Amino acid sequence: MTGFIRQTIVLVGVLLISALSPALSQSLRVEQLTPVLPQGSQLALWVSDVKTNHPQVALQADALLPPASTQKLVTGLAARLYLPETFRFSTRLVQAGDDIALVFSGDPLLTRKDLRQLLRQLPARGLTTINNVFLDGHIFSGKSRAVGWPWDILAVCYSAPSTSIALNHNCVQGAIYSTPDAEHTRVHVPSHQPITVTTEARAVSEEQKDAAHCDLDLTATPRNHYRFSGCLAHRERPLPLNFAVQNPPAYVKAIIADELARLGVKVTGNIVQARTPSQARELARHDSVNLEALLTRMIKDSDNLIADNLLKTVGQRYFQQPGSYRNGVAAVKAILAEKGLDLTHAIMVDGSGLSRNNRLSARQLSEVVHYILTHPELGLKAMLPIAGIDGTLKYRQSVRRAPIKGRLFAKSGSLYGSHNLAGFIETNDNQQQIVVQLVSHYHPDDEALPDNVPAPITQFERELYQALIHRRLQP
C-alpha cells in the first residue's frame, strides 16, 4: 500500500468518525488521528488541566523538538517577569561640543519619521553646522543573526538581523514585475530607500518554469545590494517584496545623511558608528510603545525582531553587559528558574524561535503555558492569538471555523517540517485545557493530494481540536 493510498484511507476514516453521533464517538483515541500525518512525521502532544497541569494526554512529552515561534512564549514570559512595566526602548539625540550622537537601544519599531523628529531638534536649536555624527549601538554585542538561522531566507524581512541600531523594522518593501510578452523582469524600490536591487530573472510561463525546474532566487550582500536570478512566472500584478536590511548601521547612516541634508544641517566631519562622547547632554528622546504593546505585537503577530531584541535587552539588563543571544538565553533560563520553570535541558539560541537549532519539549512548553494561565495579572494570556479571530490564528485553515473558532487560544509556530501550537482550549462544558502540539518531520506529497482535500496537517488539527472541545479524545 502506497503512502498516499494509506493517507487517503485514514482521512476518509477520520471523516466518518466525525460524522458519527456523539454517543458513538466518545472514545476517539490519539492513535486514530496520528496516521493522518504523513509517514515519517513525529508528534509530541500534551493535554492537561489548567489548574494542575496534570497530563491527560502525554505523547512523547519529553522529546526535544523544534519549537519554532512557540518559543516566543518563553521569551515573552521572561521579559514580562524581569523588565519593568514601564519599560520602553529609547533612542536619544545627544550633543558633545561640535559633535552629536544618536544612542540606539534596539527599538524594533523605530521609523524614519521618528528619526526625523529627533533630528529636527538640531536646526531648532541653531545647530546648522556640526562636526561628527556618532551612531552608538554598544548596548548589543555579538552576532546579529543566531546560529541555525536558515541561510536561504536571510534576505527576507522575517529574518531581519537583530541589531541595536535598527530602523523601519530593518525591512524595505518593494515589488518585482513581469513584463508582458517579454522575458524581462523589473524591480521597484522607493527612491528614498538606500538599497540597490537588480534583476536578471526571466519572466516565463508556469509550464516553462516547471519544465526548467527554475525558481526565483534572491541573494544579498553586506552592502545592502540585492540581486534576483532564476525565473518568475508571468503575473498580472507585481509580486510584493520585503527585503531584510543586511547592514542596518550602513542603512541608517545613509538615511541620517539624507535627513540632515533635507533639514539644511551641514556635516563637516563624518557619520560613523562609535560610542557616545563623554560629557554629552541630551537634546531629545524618542520612546517606543510600552512593554505590554511590544509583547502583544510579538505574540499576536509572531514578530521575530521584537522577540530577539527583547531577548538581548533582558540579557543586557540581567548581566549588566552588552546584550547578546548567548547572555539573553542564559538570562531567560535563570529568570524562569527562579519561578520554578526548569529549562536546563532546553536548547535555545535565540528569542524568536527562528533558528532550527532550538529544541523544547511539549512538557516544558506546557509548564510555560501553565504559568501564564495561572498568573493572569501578567497579561500574557490575553495576548494569545484566538482561532479565527486575530493574530496568526485568524486565517489558519484548521481552526478558523466553528466549533474551534473563538475557543482555541494559542501561539503558533512553523518552520520547515514543523507545525506547532501551544496554548489552551475551551471545552463544551466550559472548562479549559492546556494543549501543546509539536509536529515535526512533516513532509506531505502535496502533488499527489487530490483537489478539495485538506492538507494532512489541516485535517489532523481540525479533528484534534474538535475532539478536545467535545471531550472525546483519549490517550
Secondary structure, DSSP 8 states (H G I E B T S, - for coil): --HHHHHHHHHHHHHHHHHS-GGGSTTEEHHHHGGGS-TT-EEEEEEEETTT--EEEEESTT--B--GGGGHHHHHHHHHHHS-TT---EEEEEEETTEEEEE----TT--HHHHHHHHTHHHHTT--EES-EEEE-TTB-S-SS-TT--GGGTTBGGG----SS--GGGEEEEEEEE-TTSS-EEEE--TTS--EEEE--EEE-HHHHHHTT--EEEEE-TTSEEEEEEEEE--SS-EEEEEE-S-HHHHHHHHHHHHHHHHT-EESS-EEE----TT-EEEEEEE---HHHHHHHHHHHT-HHHHHHHHHHHHHHHHTS-B-HHHHHHHHHHHHHTTT---TT-B-S-SSS-STT-BB-HHHHHHHHHHHHH-GGGS-GGGS-BTTTSGGGSS-TTTSSTTTTTTEEEEEEEETTEEEEEEEEE-TTS-EEEEEEEEES----GGGS-TT---HHHHHHHHHHHHHHTT-EE-
